[in-house]
Amino acid sequence: MIKNKINKINFQNLIMIGILLIFLMCNQVNAKENYIVALVNNTPITKIDLEDKAKLMSYSIKKNISQKNLNNFFNQSLKSLITDTLIRSEGLKFNKNILNLVKDRAYSNLLSDYNGSEILLNKFIQKLNISKSMVLNKYENEIILGILLQNKFEQQFENLNQEIQEIIRLKELEKNKDKFELAEIVIPKKNNMELFNKIKNALNKDSNFSYIAKQVSINPSAKKGGKIGWRTLENLPVEITSNNQLINEGDIFHLIKNETYRIIKILVKRNQGKISNIEDQILLAVINFKINFGRKKAVYLIVKDKVDGLLKNNKGCNGLKNINNNTNKDITLRVINSRIADLDVNLQKKINNLQLYKIMEPIYEGNEGYLYVLCDKAKSKLIDFNPDLIKKELIDKRMSILSSRYLKKINQNAVIKIINDKY
């Protein structure tokens, strides 16, 4: 009898072991292929890390994450991941709890790029099939790098007051001059001619300059969509002014330096210091709808009728929030509050003559369509000089210079081993 009990227990154990083996085998079959690509100061960068970073870059430029496109971004992705790993490594040397200290602020900064909506953020992550940590890492690293620079160059940041006073004096003299607001994308020159050309081609097709800058640019200005502030004609790069050509809003210039490719865009031009129309602040309702298996125009007309009805019944945009009810599962609404100058080029063109509460012609991307309704528009006003803003601009500029110097140094001192370059 005891022997029978033992046999029964052994049989049950064998069944459990068998189930466990089957589970492990299934997981192994379904598991995403992964291996170590590089070691940075003994911290691994994996194939999955590389693919996720490549997806972010590919989507920002090509709006596509096919394997063929990803292959073009692996080289730049690895360089970016190496820099990210070095920043985190230096941050942990400075304070072993630094990741916990920056976590909440980084997540808040991340959400602000998705209108404060976790739903929009999660939809983006699911669309690209990447980890949330990969998206969040960039925001954490920006804060960590700022802390490291403030600590290392503390004395330099304390000597800004005299410079600020001089800048205020000069700005007073520049009040009535032509002024240009610039944004830039900076990438390393070495082995990146193909990436440089892809970015140029994307911008020629009116891709979003700000989004590309955030994902690809190595300059700290990337976190602001590449914005580097205002310049007078005399302070523009000589490559832009050397031909004495007329410089207009939207113009893009390609500069090739010793170590970098630099793409500069004129976001706004103030003629004789007067504010530009594209600095107007607008409120846009964006209605996103799925095409699925329907015809674009037919689906658009159905959605347009619903939107027209809501606008008419409520005499404004307030009723549009009802578009998100249960009967419209393939239709979502979000609101954009922005300067015209900070919108996609295509949107800027379409908004020019758009009246309040009128529906713009749709824009299509793959299986999705977008309707835009202008809900409000306000003229921008020139703001008097603000010493705090001037100080912030100066600090950002100084950060940019010191950041390049600092990253170059820690890269030179790092131990970087490429384990597998067959990605």
Buried (B, 14 or more C-beta within 10 A) or exposed (E): EEEEEEEEEEEEEEEEEEEEEEEEEEEEEEEEEEEBBBBBBEBBBBBBBBBBBBBBBBBBBBBEBEEEBBEBBBBBBBBBBBBBBBBBBBBBEEBEEBBEBBBEEBBEBBBEBBBEEEEBBEBBBEEBEBEEEBBBBBBBBBBBBBBBBBEBBEEEBEEBEEEBEEBEEEBEEBEEBBBBBBBBBBBBBEEBEEBBEBBBEBBEEBBBBBBBBBBBBBBBBBBBBBBBBBBBEEBBBEBBEEEEEEBEBBBBBBBEEEEBBBBBBBBBBBEEEEBBEBBBBBBBBBBBBBBEEEEEEEBBEEBBEBBBEBBEEBEBBEBBEBBEEEEBEEBBBBBBEEBBBBBBBEBBEBBEEBEEBEBBEBBEEEEBBBBBBBBBBEEBEEEEEEEEEBBEBBBBBBBBEBBBEBBEEBBEEBEBEEEEEEB
